[in-house]
Amino acid sequence: MKRTILWIALGLAVNLPASAQLQLSQAECRKMALKNNEEMKIAENSYRQAKLDKEIAFAAYLPELEGSLTGIYRKDMDLMGAELQMRGTYLAGLTLTQPIFTGGKIVASNKLAKIGVDCAEESLRKTEMDIIAEADNAYWTYIAVGEKVKLLEAYQKQLDELHHQIAKSVEVQMATQADLLRVDSKRSQILYQLKKAKNGVELCRMSLCSTLGVDIHTTIQATETKIEITSPQQLESSILMRPEYRLLLNQVEAQKQQIKVARADILPTFGISAQYSYYGNLKLAGQTEDGTPFKQEYKDGSPMLMASISVPLFRWGKGMKGIKKAKLNYQNAQLDLQRNERLLNIELQQAIQNVTDGYNLVETANVGMSQAAENLRNMQNSYDVSMCTLTDLLDAQTQWQEAYSNQIEAKTQYKIYESEYMRVSGQLKP
């Protein structure tokens, strides 16, 4: 019985799904985020819809062909002593209509449709950039917290070695119990920080999984743990390539075309149409003067060419008011462009400043790390030959930890600043 239970347990263990594992670079992270993001798919669908709207608008230039079929069934009617029979009479027709002039509405509508495609394309770019920036942020934050865990583990290892060394010194009365307690207290602090950092890694991992669109239990290993920092060159300070700015320009142009659409409502329209009608099963029954009964069926077809012009004469000022309203919307779009252009420029200047300051912080952190490492090495050598106190050594280790932590934060934050600058300057690409 026990053997049966054991085999069942082993079978269940084999069938349990293992959590997936991913090894990702920054570029792979970006591609996966773009591939799985729902907002990206919605933006792609919106772009396809805009292209269809453009095709629909273009169809207004082309003639339209319509067909009709009417059937009539009613009781016989007396017609001058005869009976008009319409039991199953039918009327069929084809109509071809071609607009010639619509006040400019068709032209303006096609321009609006083209602007709609441009807007959808820029919205797609904006969504793509936002997703990439979000993925970069989650990626480098995950790396930063993971590196801090490694830092704390290295610090914990140093304290363990120091604790072992002092414990031996206490045994031979070369150190006091108070020194050992001080190291124990420091070890407890680092252990507490390490547990918090590991919890932070887990939260960052789940956040990154959400950004990538994968299961939150997926294990992720970042391949770019060695962060390469390059000096920023001349940074572009123009917003001309930014999707938000282009959307604002398109909005102004769209409102300009809306004025033309409104003006078309007060202009005459002209069109031509060709029609062919055919009727059948129309019967006339009766008697001649000499009493001879007769019954005749009528069926025939006839073509027809028509031209029509429509001129709006009086609508209580509806057309002019519509034009005034469209002009106000155009003015509002221009004002919105001016206001947001200033805000976008401010955002770009802030991003440039962040990149510059971020690089300076990296340089400062590198110098601090080099100095702290050298100081720790000297203090460790001095402590080994009893040339400095335990307090000096612990202070040196603390300074090393802080300098290492500052270096990690500076480098990863600089990478985030780089992505943000590329986004707000309209240059961020997969």
C-alpha positions as CSV (number, residue, x, y, z in Angstrom):
1,M,0.0,0.0,0.0
2,K,2.8,2.4,0.9
3,R,4.6,1.6,-2.3
4,T,1.4,2.4,-4.3
5,I,1.1,5.7,-2.6
6,L,4.7,6.5,-3.3
7,W,4.3,5.7,-7.0
8,I,1.2,8.0,-7.2
9,A,3.1,10.8,-5.5
10,L,6.0,10.4,-7.8
11,G,3.6,10.5,-10.8
12,L,2.0,13.7,-9.6
13,A,5.3,15.3,-9.0
14,V,6.4,14.5,-12.6
15,N,3.2,16.0,-14.0
16,L,3.4,19.2,-12.0
17,P,4.0,22.2,-14.3
18,A,7.4,23.7,-13.8
19,S,7.7,27.5,-13.8
20,A,9.0,28.8,-17.0
21,Q,12.5,30.4,-17.2
22,L,13.6,33.3,-19.3
23,Q,17.0,34.7,-20.0
24,L,16.5,38.2,-21.4
25,S,18.6,41.0,-22.7
26,Q,17.2,44.5,-22.8
27,A,16.4,44.2,-26.5
28,E,14.7,40.9,-26.0
29,C,12.7,42.4,-23.1
30,R,11.5,45.2,-25.4
31,K,10.4,42.8,-28.2
32,M,8.5,40.5,-25.8
33,A,6.7,43.5,-24.2
34,L,5.7,44.8,-27.6
35,K,4.5,41.4,-28.8
36,N,2.3,40.6,-25.8
37,N,1.0,44.1,-24.8
38,E,-2.8,44.5,-25.3
39,E,-2.5,48.3,-25.8
40,M,-0.1,47.7,-28.7
41,K,-2.5,45.3,-30.4
42,I,-5.4,47.9,-29.9
43,A,-3.2,50.6,-31.5
44,E,-2.4,48.3,-34.4
45,N,-6.1,47.6,-34.9
46,S,-6.9,51.4,-34.8
47,Y,-4.3,52.0,-37.5
48,R,-5.9,49.3,-39.7
49,Q,-9.3,51.0,-39.0
50,A,-7.9,54.4,-40.1
51,K,-6.7,52.9,-43.4
52,L,-10.1,51.4,-44.0
53,D,-11.7,54.8,-43.2
54,K,-9.4,56.3,-45.9
55,E,-10.6,53.7,-48.4
56,I,-14.2,54.4,-47.5
57,A,-13.7,58.1,-48.0
58,F,-12.1,57.6,-51.4
59,A,-15.1,55.6,-52.5
60,A,-17.2,58.8,-52.4
61,Y,-15.4,59.9,-55.6
62,L,-16.7,56.9,-57.5
63,P,-20.1,56.3,-59.0
64,E,-22.6,54.2,-57.0
65,L,-24.7,51.5,-58.6
66,E,-28.0,50.6,-56.9
67,G,-30.7,48.0,-57.9
68,S,-34.3,47.9,-56.9
69,L,-37.2,45.5,-57.3
70,T,-40.8,46.2,-56.4
71,G,-43.7,43.7,-56.5
72,I,-47.3,44.8,-56.4
73,Y,-50.4,42.7,-55.7
74,R,-53.8,44.4,-55.4
75,K,-57.4,43.9,-56.4
76,D,-58.4,44.8,-59.9
77,M,-59.2,48.4,-60.6
78,D,-61.9,49.7,-63.0
79,L,-60.4,51.8,-65.7
80,M,-62.9,53.2,-68.2
81,G,-64.9,50.0,-68.5
82,A,-61.9,47.8,-68.3
83,E,-60.1,46.1,-65.5
84,L,-56.5,47.0,-64.6
85,Q,-55.0,43.8,-63.1
86,M,-51.9,44.2,-60.9
87,R,-51.7,40.8,-59.4
88,G,-47.9,40.2,-59.4
89,T,-46.9,43.2,-61.3
90,Y,-43.2,44.0,-60.8
91,L,-40.9,47.0,-61.3
92,A,-37.1,46.5,-61.5
93,G,-34.5,49.2,-62.0
94,L,-30.8,50.0,-62.0
95,T,-29.5,53.5,-61.0
96,L,-26.0,54.8,-61.5
97,T,-25.2,58.0,-59.6
98,Q,-22.1,60.1,-60.0
99,P,-21.5,63.2,-57.8
100,I,-19.9,66.0,-59.7
101,F,-19.6,68.8,-57.1
102,T,-20.5,68.6,-53.4
103,G,-19.2,71.9,-52.2
104,G,-15.8,70.4,-51.5
105,K,-17.0,68.0,-48.9
106,I,-15.7,64.9,-50.5
107,V,-12.2,66.4,-51.0
108,A,-12.1,67.6,-47.4
109,S,-13.4,64.3,-46.1
110,N,-10.6,62.5,-48.0
111,K,-8.0,64.8,-46.5
112,L,-9.5,64.2,-43.0
113,A,-9.2,60.4,-43.6
114,K,-5.6,60.8,-44.6
115,I,-5.0,62.8,-41.4
116,G,-6.7,60.1,-39.5
117,V,-4.2,57.5,-40.9
118,D,-1.3,59.8,-39.9
119,C,-2.8,60.2,-36.4
120,A,-3.3,56.5,-36.0
121,E,0.3,55.9,-37.1
122,E,1.6,58.4,-34.6
123,S,-0.5,56.9,-31.9
124,L,1.0,53.6,-32.7
125,R,4.5,55.0,-32.4
126,K,3.5,56.7,-29.1
127,T,2.1,53.4,-27.7
128,E,5.3,51.6,-28.9
129,M,7.5,54.1,-27.2
130,D,5.5,54.1,-23.9
131,I,5.7,50.3,-23.8
132,I,9.4,50.2,-24.5
133,A,10.1,52.9,-21.8
134,E,8.0,50.9,-19.3
135,A,9.8,47.7,-20.1
136,D,13.2,49.4,-19.7
137,N,12.2,50.8,-16.4
138,A,11.0,47.4,-15.1
139,Y,14.1,45.7,-16.5
140,W,16.7,48.0,-15.0
141,T,14.8,48.2,-11.7
142,Y,14.8,44.4,-11.5
143,I,18.6,44.4,-12.2
144,A,19.2,47.1,-9.6
145,V,17.4,45.3,-6.8
146,G,19.1,42.0,-7.8
147,E,22.5,43.6,-7.7
148,K,21.8,44.9,-4.3
149,V,21.0,41.4,-3.1
150,K,24.4,40.3,-4.4
151,L,25.9,43.3,-2.6
152,L,24.3,42.4,0.7
153,E,25.3,38.8,0.3
154,A,28.9,39.8,-0.2
155,Y,28.7,42.1,2.8
156,Q,27.2,39.3,4.9
157,K,30.1,37.1,3.8
158,Q,32.6,39.7,5.0
159,L,30.8,40.0,8.4
160,D,30.7,36.2,8.7
161,E,34.5,36.1,8.2
162,L,35.0,38.9,10.7
163,H,32.7,37.2,13.2
164,H,34.8,34.0,12.9
165,Q,38.0,35.9,13.3
166,I,36.8,37.8,16.4
167,A,35.3,34.6,17.9
168,K,38.8,33.1,17.8
169,S,40.3,36.2,19.3
170,V,37.8,36.1,22.1
171,E,38.9,32.5,22.9
172,V,42.5,33.7,23.3
173,Q,41.4,36.9,25.1
174,M,42.7,39.1,22.2
175,A,39.2,40.6,21.8
176,T,36.2,41.3,24.1
177,Q,32.7,39.8,24.1
178,A,31.5,43.3,23.3
179,D,33.4,43.3,20.0
180,L,31.6,40.0,19.1
181,L,28.2,41.4,20.0
182,R,28.8,44.5,17.9
183,V,29.6,42.2,14.9
184,D,26.5,40.1,15.6
185,S,24.4,43.3,15.7
186,K,25.7,44.3,12.4
187,R,25.1,40.9,10.9
188,S,21.4,41.0,12.1
189,Q,21.0,44.4,10.4
190,I,22.4,43.1,7.1
191,L,20.3,40.0,7.3
192,Y,17.2,42.1,7.8
193,Q,18.2,44.3,4.8
194,L,18.9,41.2,2.7
195,K,15.4,39.7,3.4
196,K,13.8,43.0,2.4
197,A,15.9,43.2,-0.8
198,K,14.9,39.6,-1.7
199,N,11.3,40.5,-1.2
200,G,11.9,43.5,-3.5
201,V,13.5,41.3,-6.1
202,E,10.4,39.1,-6.1
203,L,8.1,42.1,-6.5
204,C,10.2,43.5,-9.3
205,R,10.2,40.1,-11.0
206,M,6.4,40.0,-10.9
207,S,6.2,43.6,-12.2
208,L,8.5,42.7,-15.1
209,C,6.5,39.6,-15.8
210,S,3.4,41.7,-16.0
211,T,5.1,44.2,-18.4
212,L,6.3,41.3,-20.6
213,G,2.8,39.7,-20.6
214,V,4.0,36.3,-19.2
215,D,3.0,34.3,-16.2
216,I,3.9,36.0,-12.9
217,H,5.6,32.8,-11.7
218,T,8.1,32.9,-14.6
219,T,11.7,33.0,-13.5
220,I,13.6,35.8,-15.2
221,Q,17.4,36.0,-15.5
222,A,18.7,39.3,-16.9
223,T,21.8,38.8,-19.1
224,E,23.0,42.4,-18.8
225,T,24.1,42.5,-15.2
226,K,27.3,44.3,-16.2
227,I,26.0,47.7,-17.0
228,E,27.9,49.6,-19.7
229,I,27.7,53.3,-19.4
230,T,28.7,55.6,-22.3
231,S,29.2,59.3,-22.2
232,P,26.2,61.2,-23.6
233,Q,27.0,63.0,-26.8
234,Q,25.2,66.0,-28.1
235,L,21.6,65.5,-27.1
236,E,18.8,66.4,-29.5
237,S,16.7,69.2,-28.1
238,S,13.9,69.2,-30.7
239,I,10.4,67.7,-30.2
240,L,9.6,67.6,-34.0
241,M,9.9,63.8,-34.0
242,R,7.8,63.2,-31.0
243,P,4.4,61.5,-31.7
244,E,2.5,63.8,-29.3
245,Y,3.7,66.9,-31.2
246,R,2.8,65.4,-34.5
247,L,-0.6,64.4,-33.2
248,L,-1.2,68.1,-32.2
249,L,-0.2,69.3,-35.6
250,N,-2.6,66.8,-37.2
251,Q,-5.3,67.9,-34.9
252,V,-4.9,71.5,-36.1
253,E,-5.0,70.4,-39.7
254,A,-8.0,68.3,-39.1
255,Q,-9.9,71.2,-37.6
256,K,-8.9,73.3,-40.7
257,Q,-10.5,70.7,-42.9
258,Q,-13.6,70.6,-40.7
259,I,-14.2,74.3,-41.7
260,K,-14.3,73.2,-45.3
261,V,-16.7,70.5,-44.5
262,A,-19.0,73.0,-42.7
263,R,-18.7,75.4,-45.6
264,A,-19.8,72.7,-48.0
265,D,-23.2,72.7,-46.3
266,I,-24.0,76.1,-47.7
267,L,-22.8,75.5,-51.2
268,P,-24.7,74.0,-54.1
269,T,-24.3,70.3,-55.0
270,F,-24.5,68.9,-58.5
271,G,-24.7,65.3,-59.7
272,I,-25.8,63.1,-62.6
273,S,-27.5,59.7,-62.7
274,A,-28.4,57.2,-65.3
275,Q,-31.4,54.9,-64.7
276,Y,-33.0,51.9,-66.4
277,S,-36.4,50.7,-65.4
278,Y,-38.4,47.7,-66.5
279,Y,-41.9,46.7,-65.5
280,G,-43.9,43.6,-66.3
281,N,-47.0,41.5,-65.6
282,L,-49.3,44.5,-65.9
283,K,-52.6,43.4,-67.5
284,L,-55.6,45.1,-68.9
285,A,-58.8,43.1,-69.4
286,G,-62.2,44.2,-70.8
287,Q,-64.6,44.1,-73.8
288,T,-64.6,45.9,-77.1
289,E,-67.7,47.8,-78.3
290,D,-69.0,44.7,-80.1
291,G,-68.7,42.7,-76.9
292,T,-65.5,40.8,-77.8
293,P,-63.5,40.1,-74.6
294,F,-59.8,41.0,-74.7
295,K,-56.9,40.8,-72.3
296,Q,-53.5,42.4,-72.9
297,E,-50.2,42.2,-70.9
298,Y,-47.9,45.2,-70.7
299,K,-44.1,45.0,-70.1
300,D,-41.5,47.4,-71.2
301,G,-38.2,49.0,-70.2
302,S,-36.9,52.5,-70.6
303,P,-33.5,54.2,-69.9
304,M,-33.3,57.7,-68.4
305,L,-30.5,60.2,-67.8
306,M,-30.9,62.8,-65.1
307,A,-28.9,65.8,-63.8
308,S,-29.7,67.4,-60.5
309,I,-28.6,70.5,-58.7
310,S,-29.4,71.4,-55.1
311,V,-29.0,74.9,-53.7
312,P,-29.6,75.6,-50.0
313,L,-31.6,78.8,-49.8
314,F,-32.7,79.4,-46.2
315,R,-31.9,77.4,-43.1
316,W,-32.2,80.0,-40.3
317,G,-28.4,80.6,-40.3
318,K,-27.6,76.9,-39.6
319,G,-24.8,76.8,-42.2
320,M,-23.0,80.0,-41.1
321,K,-23.2,79.1,-37.5
322,G,-21.7,75.7,-38.3
323,I,-18.8,77.5,-40.0
324,K,-18.2,79.8,-37.0
325,K,-18.2,76.8,-34.7
326,A,-15.7,75.0,-36.9
327,K,-13.4,78.1,-36.9
328,L,-13.6,78.3,-33.1
329,N,-12.6,74.6,-32.9
330,Y,-9.7,75.5,-35.2
331,Q,-8.6,78.3,-32.9
332,N,-8.8,76.0,-29.9
333,A,-6.6,73.4,-31.6
334,Q,-4.0,76.1,-32.3
335,L,-4.1,77.2,-28.7
336,D,-3.8,73.6,-27.5
337,L,-0.8,73.2,-29.8
338,Q,0.9,76.3,-28.4
339,R,0.3,75.2,-24.8
340,N,1.4,71.6,-25.2
341,E,4.4,72.6,-27.3
342,R,5.7,74.5,-24.3
343,L,5.0,71.5,-22.0
344,L,6.7,69.1,-24.3
345,N,9.8,71.3,-24.6
346,I,10.0,71.5,-20.8
347,E,9.7,67.8,-20.5
348,L,12.5,67.3,-23.1
349,Q,14.8,69.8,-21.3
350,Q,14.2,67.9,-18.0
351,A,15.0,64.6,-19.7
352,I,18.3,66.1,-21.1
353,Q,19.2,67.5,-17.7
354,N,18.4,64.1,-16.1
355,V,20.8,62.3,-18.5
356,T,23.5,64.8,-17.9
357,D,23.1,64.7,-14.2
358,G,22.8,61.0,-14.2
359,Y,26.1,60.5,-16.0
360,N,27.8,62.9,-13.5
361,L,26.3,60.8,-10.7
362,V,27.7,57.6,-12.3
363,E,31.2,59.2,-12.5
364,T,30.9,60.3,-8.9
365,A,29.7,56.9,-7.7
366,N,32.6,55.2,-9.5
367,V,35.1,57.4,-7.8
368,G,33.4,56.8,-4.4
369,M,33.3,53.1,-5.0
370,S,37.0,53.1,-5.9
371,Q,37.9,55.1,-2.8
372,A,35.7,53.0,-0.5
373,A,37.2,49.7,-1.8
374,E,40.7,51.0,-1.3
375,N,39.8,52.3,2.2
376,L,38.3,48.9,3.1
377,R,41.4,47.1,1.9
378,N,43.7,49.3,4.0
379,M,41.5,49.0,7.0
380,Q,41.3,45.2,6.7
381,N,45.1,45.0,6.5
382,S,45.5,47.4,9.4
383,Y,43.0,45.5,11.5
384,D,44.8,42.2,10.8
385,V,48.0,43.6,12.4
386,S,46.0,45.4,15.2
387,M,46.7,48.9,13.7
388,C,43.1,50.0,13.8
389,T,40.0,49.4,15.9
390,L,37.0,47.2,15.1
391,T,34.9,50.4,14.8
392,D,37.2,51.6,12.0
393,L,36.8,48.4,10.1
394,L,33.0,48.3,10.5
395,D,32.8,51.9,9.4
396,A,34.9,51.1,6.3
397,Q,32.7,48.1,5.5
398,T,29.6,50.3,5.8
399,Q,31.1,53.0,3.6
400,W,31.9,50.3,1.0
401,Q,28.4,49.0,1.1
402,E,26.9,52.5,0.7
403,A,29.3,53.3,-2.2
404,Y,28.5,50.0,-4.0
405,S,24.8,50.6,-3.5
406,N,25.1,54.2,-4.9
407,Q,27.0,52.9,-7.9
408,I,24.3,50.3,-8.7
409,E,21.5,53.0,-8.3
410,A,23.4,55.5,-10.4
411,K,24.1,53.1,-13.3
412,T,20.6,51.7,-13.5
413,Q,18.9,55.1,-13.1
414,Y,21.1,56.4,-15.9
415,K,19.8,53.6,-18.1
416,I,16.3,54.6,-17.3
417,Y,17.0,58.3,-17.9
418,E,18.5,57.3,-21.3
419,S,15.3,55.5,-22.3
420,E,13.1,58.4,-21.1
421,Y,15.1,60.9,-23.0
422,M,14.8,58.8,-26.2
423,R,11.1,58.6,-25.6
424,V,10.4,62.3,-25.1
425,S,12.6,63.2,-28.1
426,G,10.7,60.8,-30.3
427,Q,13.8,58.6,-31.0
428,L,13.0,55.5,-29.0
429,K,12.8,52.3,-31.1
430,P,12.8,48.6,-30.4
